[in-house]
Amino acid sequence: MSVLKKLAGETALYGVSSILGRLLNYALVPLHTAIFLPDEMAITVKLFAYVALLNVVYTYGMETAFFRFASKSDNPEKYYNVALTAIMITSTFFSLLIIVLATPITNYLGYPGTENLIIWLAMILAVDAVVAIPFARLRLEKKPKQFVFARMANIFINVGLNFFFLWFCRGVYEGNFMVSLQPAVSALYNPALGVGYIILANLIANLAFFPLLWPLFKKFRFVPDRQTITAMWQYGYPILIVGLAGTVNLMFDRMFLSRLLPEGFYPGRTSEDALGIYGNCYKLSIFMSLAIQAFRYAAEPFFFSQSENKNAPGVFADVTRWFIIVCAGIWLGVSVNLGWLGPLFLRREIYWEGLRVVPVLLLANLFLGVYYNISAWFKLTDRTRYGTYFTIAGAGITAILNIALIPVLGYMGCAITFLVSCVIMTALCYGLGQKYYPVPYRLKSALGYIGGAGLLIIISYTLEIAHPVIRTGFHGLLCVIFLAAILLIEKPSFRMKRA
């Protein structure tokens, strides 16, 4: 149990900036959904999906390559300069290309006249890629305080600017309060920009990275060492392929939902409405994503540190069992409480139409987390190519099923596709893992916890209780039943640990 406690502590340490940051960003969801209708939010959903894909292209595995080469070198400064030089050159080229092609890009995406948003996103992509190397250096040099401070400052600036533009400036401009400030605010705020302020705030916050990381940029020397860059590229390009496939698996639905959805599929709603509804309901799966992301920060070094331990397979099985128990609890807790969580975060009633996809997305993320958990075997046995195969297979399934199901099931087809993809990736990883690195996972126990949580969710949706207080109490009771079952089933293991 002490080993598991250590892993939990490392998870909290490494994940603090990511978890707290995402939670702070999540505070923007009620703001955005209160101000903008789904068809207005659709453009941000689609554009940021493409940004996620292009982020992988812009860094092309160079961050990981820097870790690999610098950690094994007596001169890590050399690889810092070379990696940052390469990223600066390619990011400038990619972003200039996007800026030049801004008009064709907006026409292809179906948002003509929004070239300014494309230009801002091109700048955001370049900044994200460039600062990735200094952040990697901070992690390599074990300077978490500087890392967390810079990340958190960026997030606070982004959140603050969102509230400044969309709540304060908009409120003053519309005469809701502080009317005397209208002349000054009119010079800053243009209501026609609308959701563009979300992207503008992101850009300004990203530009703040440069003063925040200035000591690291001050040390930088422009070194276009072709031989070293080639060696780092050869190491990093498989990571690019895996990253692209993984991002397609996560983002394909939001990139193509509005194109694949037949017009009029949802009565009284456009395809853009559907994209905006789905994209914002998707954000409710953050509760599962946070647990998974925090775990991933600590899991890989933990697994490697335990690899020589003869009891490692048993430890890995314990970790996976408790991971599944926690995630099944999150799945149950969020799913049965969507009746009040949905309106709390999604402020307009129109968004609530898509809440039924959330339990499916949460379950998909649960399986994705299990996949990350059990994938340690191909890293420990130097068979990382299997990770590439699994990810590409998942991306292929995602593309094919989305194309087939969206015209028939709408955005529920997106959620089901994501679930199927994650389940198949997990099953493939488990099956081959037991061949090359057997781990005594308690498969029946895992399926029992997931199935039990699923049964309680079905009961909560089947028994419709009109009275809100009684309904909330009943849903709370279901969560207590699940917790009690865990304590009862796992009681023998608690006794063994104490012994």
Secondary structure, 3 states (H helix, E strand, C coil): CHHHHHHHHHHHHHHHHHHHHHHHHHCHHHHHHHHCCHHHHHHHHHHHHHHHHHHHHHHCCHHHHHHHHHHCCCCHHHHHHHHHHHHHHHHHHHHHHHHHCHHHHHHHHCCCCCHHHHHHHHHHHHHHHHHHHHHHHHHHCCCHHHHHHHHHHHHHHHHHHHHHHHHHHHHHHCCCCCHHHHHHHHCCCCHHHCCHHHHHHHHHHHHCHHHHCHHHHHCCCCCCCHHHHHHHHHHHHHHHHHHHHHHHHHHHHHHHHHHHCCCCCCCCCCHHHHHHHHHHHHHHHHHHHHHHHHHHHHHHHHHHHHCCCCCHHHHHHHHHHHHHHHHHHHHHHHHHCHHHHHHHHCCCHHHHHHHHHHHHHHHHHHHHHHHHHHCHHHHHCCCCHHHHHHHHHHHHHHHHHHHHHHHHHCHHHHHHHHHHHHHHHHHHHHHHHHHHCCCCCCHHHHHHHHHHHHHHHHHHHHCCCCCHHHHHHHHHHHHHHHHHHHHHHHHHHHHHHHC
